[in-house]
Amino acid sequence: MPAAVSDPRAAVRALVTPERLAEFFAPRSVAMVGASETSGWARFIVAASAAVGYTGPLLPVHPRHPTVFGRPAVHSLRDLAEPADLAFILVPTDAVDGVIEDAGAAGVRNAVVLASGYREAGPSGAELEHELVAAAARHGILVLGPNTLGFLNTAARVAPFGLTVPLPLAAGPIGIALQSGALSSVLLAFARAHAIGVSTLASLGNEAMITTADVLDYLVADEQTRVICLFLEEIGDPAAFSAAAARADAAGKPIVALKAGASQAGQQAALAHTGAVAGDDAVVDAALCQLNIIRVTSIESLLSTAALLGYQRWPQGRRMGVLTASGGACDIIADRASAEGIEIPPFAPETTAVIRAALPSFAAVRNPLDCTGYVLANARTSALTAIDHALDAAVEDPGLDFVLSTGFTIPDARPPDPAGKLLEDRLAWVAERIAAAPIPVIPLGMTCTDVSGYAREVLGAHGIHLLPGMELGVQALGNALRWLDGRGTVRPLAGPPAESAVSAATATAWAEAQGRELLAAAGLPVVPGRLAQSAEEAVAAARSLGGPVALKINSARVTHKSDVGAVVLNLSGDAAVRAGYEQVVAAARPHGGGTGVLVTAMRHGGVEMLAGVTMDPGFGPVLAVGIGGLFVEVLRDVSLRVLPAGRDEVRRMLGELRGLPLLQGARGGVPADLDELARVISELGDLACSVRGLQALEVNPLWVSGDQIEALDVLVVAGLDDTDIEFAR
């Protein structure tokens, strides 16, 4: 066994290049190490290779069997006549290291490791994985896995893949990377059922050497791949992942991701409301949105969205024409389109006139269009139907950006002539009209049913691909349009600062006065106030502020002051202020007391907001913005961004809030200066990024009335002592 390398990451990164990955995923010869006729994994590899049409050498390696699957076997990789391009290692975990040594001696450069019991099994397994990577790197071997089922590449016609491949498997534009093994066959089964072609599918396993970001880069460079699908359980390296996503966006290759799993927000960050609303999954959602990655919630939506972007011309706007033969379908599509923000405008007069001439007199000509079932009740005498004439007119409508058409119902088997010839002549005309149309035409199946063999044949021959059903189809359109809107806005994410993991374990809250000083020193607006050490000082402070005041304990131990009664509001007069001071001090005493009482001016009217930053362990500082009170705590009306976020980005965040009308002056309120509010919040985010050891910085409420904006309450949670504060000046 090779000696463990203290940190083999540099050697690994030197191996994982785009050129090397292209070689890895297109081997010309594959050795199956540990293959036997009783091994289900080996049988899967043989069957998968046949499914993709692999004709290269498939070389069994076994120390005891002279032949496997009728093929001559060798005892070791060292006994091969020439090095295999790839070794699929099927041996148990305790034998993998020996095979890696054999591979290094034999000149084998690439390996897939099936075995489990590594990092996923705990600390001892993690050490085994570290040793595996160190040995592989020392020999210059690139490893996929461990704990992986391999991959298939339809363009290269190779499939070192340890699962069933549903047939027929079509080559196509969809590249797939999964942090899962068994789901691979599920995705391939849905793809087969709906005639969705795959370029490369890779099961990533533990990503000990080849990571999700690496496969992303490979698929971006792969000429066969137009769209990338991901199944993610975690994003282990946000910086590398986001950089690869940025390269995909620049290359015009959409990424569609199904991210599973959600966990609780960190305990220290949850001292602030921000930590509660910016839970891990919500942060992932925000990060994927910033990277212009389409996040979906099902395998069906994952592949349907990818198929739309992979097979169809992309719409350049949201104005949709709809052609159906059912009034009910028109209603369903209109409802789904509204939910996706897709417009269905009226047809232009000239379009209406042409369509009316092709429909029976009782049909209503409008968008969405019901061409009626008239054609079904009358014998066909020509290839084209009413919906085809409507399509011919609709694609020329100047008020439409694309047309959705359901006129593609195909029987399970070819009808006898003349019906069969009429059908195929019609499809040929439709395909030509779609290709020549000035706007995209999106073919849609009415339901998500499997594509029959005949439909696969006849539609495929004409380059027509159906979206699987109205629900998934319109959802896919909405996803695609959002991706198109986000192109060019991607910026890589930096990830958390190096000290954040240590800081999280020792994070403590600051007394509020210190947080106020932090904001004021950075030039951010804070409500006027003074710290009082006695009732008389509180009275003097209230007099100087010249109006009703709020009193609250200044304490690092009492973070939620109102919960313990350590806040009193709207006090006027010396006696009321004296009594309020004593009340606040008494309420805080059982909870550790404080270092004085803050006396601040009261604010009435306006809108109270939450603006806060919390440190996510994976993505780093995350900004949360929401309308305060009920909107945040109950309705969870919050917009999130991974920082940094400039003024324009914060302005977009404000526009995402359901409570936006409150800021716009609803019900007689004073409209907020949204640009000034965006500036203040953006600078608050910048400040948070500059505070060493920060875990949370929250202003709640941030009071807004017109162009007057003030922080009324400030909470800071940091991982350093109060005396050791650093922030940008």
C-alpha positions, 0 to 999 in steps of 0.5 A: 500500500502506498504511503498516505499523501498529506494532501493529494489535492494538488496532484488530483487537480493536475490530473483532472483536465478537460482533455483528460476527462474527454479521454476518460469518458471515451475509452476504446478498451475496457478491462473488467477487474474481478468480473465473473459470470456470477457477478451481476455488476459484470453482467450489467456492464456487458449488457450496457455495452451491447445496448450502446453498440460498443465494439471495442475490447471488453477484457475480463480480469480475474485471478481464477477464471480462464474465461468470463462470458466466453471471453479469455480472461487474464489474471491481472491488469499486468498481464494485458497485452497492452494497457486498457484505456479504462479499468472498471474495478469490481473487486471488494473494498479491501482488494481495490488498493492492490488493483490500483497498484496493478493498474499503475504498473500496467500503464492503465490511466483511468479507473471506475471504482464500484466498491463502497465502504469509503467516505460514506461509511465514516472516519475509517472509510474516509481514511481509506478513501484518502489513501486510495486517492493518494495512490491513484494520484501517485500513479497518474490514475484518474478515478471515478468514484468510489461507490459509483456505478460508472457511466455511459457515452452514446456518442463514443458508444461505450458503457462501463455501466453497472446497471440496466440500460432500458432499450431502445436507448437513443443518442441525443443532446442531454448530458446527465450527472448524478450523485446517485447510482440506482436513480440512473436507471430511473432517469434512463427509463423515463428518457426511453419512454419519452424518446429523450436522447442522452449524450453522457450519463455519469454516476459520480459516487463519492467524487474522490477525484472526479467531482460534479464540477469536473463533469459539468466542465466535461459536458460543457466542452462535449459537442454532443451535449446541449443541456446538462441535467444534475441530480444533487445531494450536496454541493461540496465545493460551491466555488468550483461548482459555481465557476463551472456553472458560469462556464456553462452559461457562457457556452449557452448550455442550460443546467437543470438540477434536481437538488434533494435534501434540506437540513436545519439552519446552523444553531448560532445563525438561528439566534437571528431571524435571518438564520431561521428564514435562510435555512440550508435548502433556501440558500441552495435555492437562492444560489442555484437561481444566482447561477441561472441553474433551473431547479426542479422538484421531480425526475419528470420535470428534470428531463422534460425541461431538458428535452425542451431546451435540447430539442426545440428552438428557444422562444425569445419572449413570453407571448404564446399561441396555443393550438388544440382540438379541445376547449378543456385543454385550452383552459388547462394550458391557460391556467398553467401558463398564467402560473408560469408568467406566460402570456396568451395574447389575442391573435392579430386580425389577419391571423384570425381571418385566415384561421376562421376560413379553415374552421367550421362556422360554429368554432370560436377563433381566439387564442388559445384556439380550440380547433374542435373535434370536427375533423374526427367526425368527418372522413379525411380527404387531404393530408392537412387538418384544421389545426395545421392550417391554424399553425400555418397562420399562427407562426406568422402572427406578429404578436406571438413569440412562439406557438404551442401545438397539440396536433401530434396524436399518433396511433400505436401502429401505422394505420393501413393506407390511405390513412397511414399515408395521409398521416405521414404526408401530414407530418412531413408538411408539419415538420417543414413548416416548423423548420421554416417558421419565423418563430418556434413551434413547440409540439406538445402531447396531451398527457405524459404517456409513453411514446409508442414504437411507431410514434418514436419512428415516425416523429423521429424521422421528421425531427419532431419531439413531443413535450410529455403532457400539458402539466410538464410541458408548460412547466418546462416552458416556464423553466426555459423562459426563466433560464433565458431571462437569466443568461449573462447574469451568472457570477461565480460564488466565493464560498465561506471565508476560511475562518467561518467553520472555527468561528461558528463554534464560538459565535456569541452575540454582541450587545446592541450598542456595539452593533449600532456603532458598527453600522454608524462607523460604516455610514449606515443610518441608525435611529438616534439614541443613547446608552443610559446607566441610570434612570436619570441618564435615561430621562436626560437622553429622552429629553434630548431626543425630543419625543416618545422613546423606546427603552431596551436592555443593552445585553449580549446575553438577551438577544430577543429582548421583547420575549423577556419584557426587556423592551418598552415602547412609546414612552413620554415624560420623565416619570414614564421613562424612569419607570420604563428604565426600572422595568427593563433592568428588572426584566433582564436581570434573571437572564444575565442583565446588561450593560445599560439601557438603550434610549432611542427615538420612536418611529411611527408609520412607514414600513418595517423590514428585515435585512440580515446576513447569515453565514451559510457553512457551504456558500458563505454570507447570505443576505435575507430581505423581507417585510418585517413582522408577520410577513417574515415570521409567518408568511416567510416572505423573504428574498435571499442572495449569496453575497456580494449583492450590488444595489441593482441585485437588491432592487430585484430582491425587493421586487420579489417580495409579495409585500412589495405593495406596502413599500409602494404606498398601498392603502395610503402609505408613503411610497418608499424610495426603493433605490435608496433602500436598495443602497442601504441594504447593499451596503449592509451586505458589504459591511457584513462581508467585512466583519471578521468572524461574522455569523449573523448581522441583522437589522430588524426592523429596518424602518422605511418611510419615503427616503428616510431609512433607519436601523431600529434594532441591530443584532450581531453574532460573531465568532470573536471576542467583542474586543477583537473586531475588524471591519472596513473603514 
